[in-house]
Amino acid sequence: KLDKAMAALEAENPSLKGVLYRDFGRLELEEGKLGDLMGIIAKIDFDPAQHGSRDIFGEVYEYFLGQFARQEGARAGEFYTPKSVVNLLVEILAPFRGTIYDPACGSGGMFVQSAKFKDAHAKQVGKKGDLPIYGQELMADTRRLCKMNLAVHGLEGDLGKTYGSTFTNDQHHTLRADYILANPPFNISDWGADKLQEDPRWKYGIPPARNANYAWLQHMLARLSKVGRAGIVLANGSMTTQQSGEGDIRKAMIKDDVVECMVALPGQLFSNTQIPACLWFMRKDKKAGKNGKKDRSGEILFIDCRKMGAEQLSRTQIAFTEEEIHKIAQIYRRWRETEFSDGEPYEDILGFCYSAELEEVEKHGFVLTPGRYVGAAVEEDDEESFNDKMAELTGVLYEQMKKTEELDTVIKKNMEWLGYGR
């Protein structure tokens, strides 16, 4: 019966052809296993007045994605971004009308939450939102998860013709998106740099072969429309690194005024990695206009959220509460004076947020760590200095190790040339 149901779903939804699992008849399930599954679903709380059948299917799918991600651990990074992190990105960017793009879309959480934001705020602004979806995913299985996630939420999207690398097989190279939300894999070294040395996306400098962080940042800037905005999750090291030309790329980006806001995240938000993370928000034009009445040219907003994350999901994982997400998002909305702002004026808050002029950022050596700007307490400053120093020294260590390998090779060749080789 399940196999026939899957076939019927594929027939009604052409985008799911070849995506759904259709071999249930061969599963050797223990007696009572399906009953146990129905019992789990029955415990998920729904309000019939607020949820239609499509909402329930979507919520069930998201629930199991989250549970699966926690059990998968490190592998979960391939397909799942914690829901509270996705919600924070969405609340700050406020995607409502325009194209939305995720170049490392995983199971599609960014798309789903963006669509929910659009629907929830349509009544508030008295307008109908519209968000055409574009994405790409490296892993075939994860791409299938995304297609199913979109389908159960009643969404359609262009995920390209197939799975593949966004760097070497970009399937949306002509796209100029209004919103980009992404959580690309941290610090990946095997990203095809040797094939892309002359790529036009590298406006601010060629990214190092051993780390794709600045390749991701520049790729997303290249895919932004003139009024577009991007929100990206990256490892903390991206804010301070000086190795392999990354510091020069960051400096060029800051001087060109494309960095809009930096958010420091607390630890333990991610089930799949203990690497501290941050959020980058970028745009090509900070002048007053479509996405805010306040001209913020020549300024960067810094928000330090390291002491937040009050919801304890498990012994090793925390999450932002809805109140915390709202508080952080309102800081940005006030700063830009957006249509979803509460109308209160923006003010710097000691230890939490600070609007810095680019000249001040230059005095800090173009380092983008929020703790340097928000006026954190002494112990937090010390912690920030330690993290900065560790990131810097780790980068130096990797460079020295690389040089050591090169010198060893040269010494061996010279020894052999002198007749002392073994």
Summary of the structure (lengths in Angstrom):
residues: 422
radius of gyration: 23.3
end to end distance: 69.6
largest distance: 86.0
contacts: 1294
relative contact order: 0.10
helix: 45%
strand: 14%
